[in-house]
Amino acid sequence: IKRLFARNLRRQRLGPGGGRALLGAVLLCVWWRAAAERLRYAIPEELGRGSLVGPLARDLGLSADELPARKLRIVAGDEKQYFSLEEDNRNLRVKDRIDRESICGAVSPCVLSLEAVVENPFDIFHVSVAIQDINDNAPQFDGELVTIEMIESTPPGTRFPLGSARDPDIGENSLQNYELTPNTLFSLLVRESPDGTKHAELVLENVLDREKQRNHNLILTAVDGGDPVRSGTAQIKINVTDANDNPPVFTKEIYTVRLMENLPEGSLAFQVKATDNDEGTNAEITYSFSDTAKNIRQLFTLDPRTGDVKVAGPLDYEERKYYEVSVEGKDGGGLTAHAKVHIDIIDVNDHAPTLSLLPILNPIPEDSVPSTVIAVINVRDRDSGENGEVSCKMDGKLPFRLETSSENTYKLIIDSALDREKASEHRVSVVARDRGRPALWSSTELVLEVSDVNDNAPVFEEAAYSAYVAENNAAGALVVRVQARDADAGANGRVSYWLAGGSAGAAGAAPLVSVEARSGALYAQRSLDYEQCREFWVAVRAQDGGAPARSSTATVRVFVLDRNDNAPRVLWPAAGAGAAAAFEVVPRSAEAGYLVAKVVAVDADAGRNAWLSYELVQASEPALFRVGLHSGEVRTARAVSERDAAKQRVVAVVKDHGQPALSATATLHVVLAESLQEALPELSERPAGAEAAAAAAELQFYLVLALALLSALLVLSVALAVLARLRRAGPPAVLRCLGAQRFSLAGAAFPADFCEGTLPYSYNLCVAAPARAVPEAAWPPPPVPVLSAEELLGGDECEKPSPNSSAVVGETLADPEAPQVCKAESSCCFSSAFPYLVTFPPGFPRGVWVGKTGPCLRQGMKERDVFFF
């Protein structure tokens, strides 16, 4: 159609005829739409199962891609389904054997109707299938033998009915003609009744002669017009009898009878009557059916004597509206007469309407919009006229309504919004009622389920919850259980919980509790402390499992209940290491009620747990002082006397009212004196208490710490100085000791009193002289005993000078405390009992050893270098 419009638009641009062409295209589109809504197919009867009726999807304008979404289906009002769709819903095919004669009988045309239903969007198309007749039935006579009694005096031209053959086919395939065996005495006459039925009559052409031939046998053939031609035969036997002057005569040649279809069995339908002018047995007439189908004989009975015809079976207008019966009257002499009886069946309202349902949408999503089609209802009534006119109504107040789609089809559509939470299913009762008198009706019930969509958020039982938890609870204790209900079903109604924020202290409050996702139970994460947090709130969110999810929030306020877990704390007198202690001076002239001091205490608990009371538990003179029960004021209970001791000690206990009660003590020292100067001697005699001991211990700690720091600084300074000297002297002595000239060429010497030791207890300083000579005047020889290096390294102790030593035997130091000077080419040993001043001459190349493995100082030594050890 789009291409047709485009082509006609091009024609319109090219010439004046384009407008007419465009109009033709529009009319074609309108015709195509009308044709799509009423599709007609024609198929011959007796097609095999699965035979193609027509490309239904293509004729409806549905492409292969559209079919899955459009959900093409068919619905038929007949009880038996003759058609079906292929698995891919493209073609309409035969489902069961179709016999036109059993479905429609003599009715032409034979049409089967059905509806094609598509969705997205919803639409109904009416489809009619015309069943074409084929020549599948041959004409057939009711009996194979027809016997006729004729008297020999029968005049030529007399007609004898032969009846008619039956052919269920219609049109050209039905009975078309009769043929008779050629002979000189008889001919065949074919007559057609008003209903189109052809009847054969035998006509006598010449006079009969019984003496020549008593019996005549003929063959009657019934022929249809099909291709190929089918036929049926019957044998006619004619018996020629002796004279019987008068044959029977019926009162009417054709009887017309109208019978109600609900006429009960045994009722008189009609009566036929024939007379005979003969006498005796020739006047006795017997009646019988002739040329009448077997099925008709099953519906009616004929009394052979009276001619009464009664109803023997059920009459049904819907099955057959008209019957034709042939009645034969035969007298005693064998003469016969024939009459036709036309029976019209009158319809009565004996069939209730029938309904067939085709659900389109079940279950129905509760968010379906109004006017959505959910079912198609097809109504049939086999009655005719007003008896077959049917109207449908729906019982009850439901959110649906019926809408007429065609003459016999209704659509059940949504009339108002659905709510699964109010009604999860609807029982729709549809009543079909005809217009007969009395009216007949029938009903059917359709159960429609409403499927859930997530249109409800969880709702808490309470918008705000309050929970009370005693402090010092165990971790994991249940705080409160919240519950939210969701009216939806399935996953849409499955609620889970989690925390969604808290109070201003949420950083500290949110971790205090946790919520179980499934049950909504809040548990304490740790022990709560009333003194730190008296109340807090958390927001609990309930969310369902729908998509998209819906949620709601409730506030849970948790109040922490106090327990008596804090003892009173005395603020004054100030607490020491033990009980609180303080001094107060009370004049000896004080009277009773004199305010000595006030004990001040607080309790971190609340309520009764923080109510404090004061009692006097100990005093040097119990009768001298009293304490206010609630004020904590210490007052004199009586006047102070001279006999009272100058120093008084008062101990008061502070208790709360918790269960169990907790307490603290306060100690107050009272000096009885008229003035401060008088009280000073008493104060100075105060023994050193715990505070003095603590202060002394603290002072001692700081002194030790200061001494340690000073010692460390001193050692660090000396080490830095030595390192600085070593850095200016050159490479480390250890490396120089590894050189080629590790020892003095002249041999290093050590003093005789050398001994191994560990600083700071004792050490020896040995100085080795250079190898080359130095003037004696510049470097006088040392007056100390000297040992050779070999003797020293040999491990001998230095208790005595060796005899091989170069030192003067028996010579001792003139002044042991005087600074020693080492001469070149010699070694000097110095005791470590006092400091030494060592002076090296210019160019001194050797080194200094401390002990046997001490460091070596080589190059870079300056005159007057001083080393402190």
Beta strands, then each sheet from edge to edge (+ up, - down):
strand 1: 38-44
strand 2: 52-54
strand 3: 73-76
strand 4: 83-85
strand 5: 92-94
strand 6: 110-118
strand 7: 123-132
strand 8: 145-151
strand 9: 159-163
strand 10: 175-180
strand 11: 186-192
strand 12: 198-204
strand 13: 215-224
strand 14: 231-241
strand 15: 249-250
strand 16: 254-260
strand 17: 268-271
strand 18: 274-275
strand 19: 286-289
strand 20: 300-302
strand 21: 308-311
strand 22: 322-330
strand 23: 336-346
strand 24: 354-359
strand 25: 364-365
strand 26: 373-380
strand 27: 390-394
strand 28: 400-404
strand 29: 409-414
strand 30: 425-434
strand 31: 441-451
strand 32: 459-460
strand 33: 464-470
strand 34: 478-481
strand 35: 484-485
strand 36: 495-502
strand 37: 513-515
strand 38: 521-524
strand 39: 535-544
strand 40: 551-561
strand 41: 569-572
strand 42: 583-586
strand 43: 595-598
strand 44: 600-602
strand 45: 613-619
strand 46: 625-627
strand 47: 633-636
strand 48: 647-655
strand 49: 663-672
strand 50: 749-750
strand 51: 765-768
strand 52: 787-788
strand 53: 827-830
strand 54: 848-850
sheet 1: 1+ 7+ 6- 3+
sheet 2: 2+ 5- 4+
sheet 3: 8+ 14+ 13- 10+
sheet 4: 9+ 12- 11+
sheet 5: 15+ 18-
sheet 6: 16+ 23+ 22- 19+
sheet 7: 17+ 21- 20+
sheet 8: 24+ 26- 29+ 28-
sheet 9: 25+ 31+ 30- 27+
sheet 10: 32+ 35-
sheet 11: 33+ 40+ 39- 36+
sheet 12: 34+ 38- 37+
sheet 13: 41+ 44-
sheet 14: 42+ 49+ 48- 45+
sheet 15: 43+ 47- 46+
sheet 16: 50+ 52-
sheet 17: 53+ 51- 54+
end
